[in-house]
Amino acid sequence: MFNTTKIWDYWANKYDGLWVQKYSLTPTRKAVISTLSSVLDKGKKIKLLDMGCGTGQLIREIKTKFKDYDIECTGVDISNRMIDICKNKDKTSSYITSSIENFEYNEGEFDIIICTHSFPYYQDKAKAIEKFHRLLKKNGYFILAQASVNSFYDSLAMFFVKLTTSKAAYPSIDEVLNLIRGKFKSIDIVSIKEKAFMPAICLFLFLKEGD
């Protein structure tokens, strides 16, 4: 089995040029920014966490798109080499090397948590959801975007993707909604699929419940 950290360290320098950027990662970032446009309050200071930030592309695009907003960004990734790239390209955000399991921060610290395409790699997804819930402020938003297996074609496509990455499981829409039940309210589900040959990619917008 691939060591998770080593495989992502291996991909770090190649990450921004991978083929998945064109049909998966770039459309996902566009969808996240579109969603942020609907929830951000320009007059409010926002603390934003990007869990599984990769090379920091999303954070840099958020800071460019919302340059007139008061947004404090923190990026977290399991790969040291990914984080090194983040720090080299963005001196004004905080970047931390950590797994979701080991990441510790103050409860209720963040207004918005974003997790794009790293959730399928989390071994205990229920605990990850609980941690996101704890880290968010009251009425905080959780934006989750990932490939989602909802058909035989999705299963087949993601089987081949998994051959190039570490161990992963891609929850269906129903499985994600079951995981967040009692902790988050589902506000929106957006389909991100620019090409017919791509598997389903879904963006979920959740609002924290339970405070």
VODRENLUM-114033 format. One record per residue (C-alpha): x negated, z, y. Coordinates in steps of 0.001 Angstrom, whole numbers, plus 500000, padded with zeros to 6 digits. Layout:
BEGIN
east, up, north
X, Z, Y
...
***
This chain:
BEGIN
east, up, north
500000, 500000, 500000
498782, 499258, 503528
497792, 502226, 505628
500314, 502123, 508493
497833, 502930, 511250
495198, 500513, 509974
497597, 497573, 509682
498770, 498012, 513292
495198, 498526, 514496
494406, 495235, 512756
497228, 493403, 514547
496568, 494972, 517999
494303, 492291, 519468
496483, 489507, 518022
499836, 491127, 518793
500673, 489433, 522095
500068, 486002, 520504
502005, 486460, 517272
504747, 483933, 516444
507352, 486711, 516478
506798, 487058, 520223
508669, 483805, 520867
511784, 484334, 518765
511970, 488099, 518306
509928, 490324, 520616
510338, 488402, 523887
514138, 487970, 523467
514341, 491658, 522600
512507, 492678, 525762
514832, 490457, 527812
517853, 492135, 526205
516452, 495608, 526881
515852, 494781, 530551
519347, 493349, 530840
520745, 496550, 529341
518635, 498703, 531654
520093, 496800, 534606
523499, 498144, 533647
522483, 501802, 533334
519672, 502421, 535837
520498, 504271, 539041
518231, 503055, 541843
518539, 506288, 543768
517515, 508522, 540866
514088, 509363, 539436
514006, 508179, 535816
511732, 509400, 533032
511550, 506714, 530355
509982, 506891, 526890
509091, 503755, 524911
508525, 504906, 521321
506506, 502354, 519344
505330, 500675, 522536
502807, 498326, 520888
500559, 496820, 523570
502848, 498036, 526368
504473, 494685, 527149
507943, 496156, 527632
506789, 498930, 529968
504862, 496458, 532124
507876, 494136, 532304
510171, 497052, 533205
507836, 498119, 536005
507746, 494553, 537336
511509, 493981, 537099
512436, 497377, 538534
509518, 497775, 540952
511779, 499297, 543610
513038, 501989, 541212
511457, 505400, 540695
510637, 505139, 536984
507993, 507248, 535235
507057, 505578, 531946
505518, 507054, 528810
504520, 504824, 525912
503804, 506098, 522400
502362, 504184, 519463
500762, 505065, 516141
497901, 502615, 516701
494903, 503719, 518750
493962, 500114, 519411
497449, 499299, 520710
497248, 502292, 523058
493773, 501244, 524243
495240, 497862, 525264
498124, 499613, 527059
495727, 501783, 529050
493519, 498840, 529974
496474, 496828, 531298
498470, 499602, 532971
496748, 502459, 534796
499912, 504038, 536212
501864, 504913, 533065
501146, 507517, 530389
500204, 506295, 526922
499866, 508521, 523857
498716, 507802, 520313
501140, 509477, 517930
503544, 508916, 515091
507209, 509725, 515624
506767, 512662, 513247
503908, 514218, 515233
505136, 513401, 518728
506048, 516609, 520536
507345, 516854, 524082
509641, 519090, 526058
513265, 519046, 524952
515513, 517206, 527382
512511, 515553, 529035
513638, 511927, 529194
516539, 510100, 530832
516099, 506997, 528675
514430, 506465, 525303
513727, 502946, 524061
512715, 502109, 520515
512246, 498411, 519760
511286, 497155, 516309
509457, 500306, 515208
512477, 502206, 513844
512492, 500325, 510477
509008, 501716, 509795
510020, 505361, 510206
510090, 507075, 506826
512740, 509645, 507796
515147, 507876, 510139
517626, 510769, 510346
514897, 513104, 511631
513785, 510459, 514121
517335, 510262, 515480
517419, 514065, 515761
514128, 514011, 517683
515353, 511333, 520093
518479, 513434, 520653
516381, 516531, 521453
514055, 514663, 523805
516863, 513180, 525877
518516, 514859, 528823
522263, 515396, 528918
523948, 512009, 529311
520656, 510295, 528483
520593, 506800, 527017
518981, 505726, 523770
518306, 501992, 523419
517502, 500941, 519856
516634, 497344, 518998
515531, 496101, 515588
515942, 493534, 512871
519055, 494520, 510949
519827, 493500, 507391
523511, 492602, 507225
523439, 489629, 504834
521538, 488114, 501928
519734, 485788, 504349
518613, 488783, 506467
517243, 490457, 503310
515337, 487338, 502319
513854, 486786, 505775
512758, 490396, 506182
511202, 490403, 502700
508649, 487867, 503937
508112, 489714, 507234
507345, 492915, 505314
504482, 491163, 503521
502528, 491138, 506808
503298, 494683, 507955
503593, 498206, 506595
506483, 499561, 504513
509828, 499145, 506280
513587, 499361, 505771
515919, 497543, 508164
519205, 499461, 508526
522416, 497477, 508793
524712, 497982, 511771
526922, 500322, 509726
523904, 502330, 508547
522664, 502773, 512127
526109, 503893, 513293
526236, 506423, 510447
522810, 507766, 511411
523768, 508426, 515034
527211, 509920, 514282
527694, 513291, 515977
524639, 512860, 518194
525229, 509682, 520164
528210, 507675, 521340
527925, 503941, 520768
528359, 502104, 524083
527385, 498557, 523161
525918, 496432, 520364
524218, 493186, 521403
523211, 490410, 519002
519764, 488944, 519742
519438, 485718, 517812
518087, 482716, 519690
517438, 480599, 516583
519583, 480168, 513469
516633, 480717, 511125
515967, 484196, 512502
517432, 487281, 510793
519888, 489419, 512710
518351, 491439, 515542
520619, 494011, 517161
520344, 496070, 520315
522303, 499304, 520349
523056, 501229, 523527
523851, 504870, 522787
524809, 507766, 525052
523726, 511272, 524105
526467, 513584, 522903
526441, 517241, 521990
525386, 519144, 525130
***
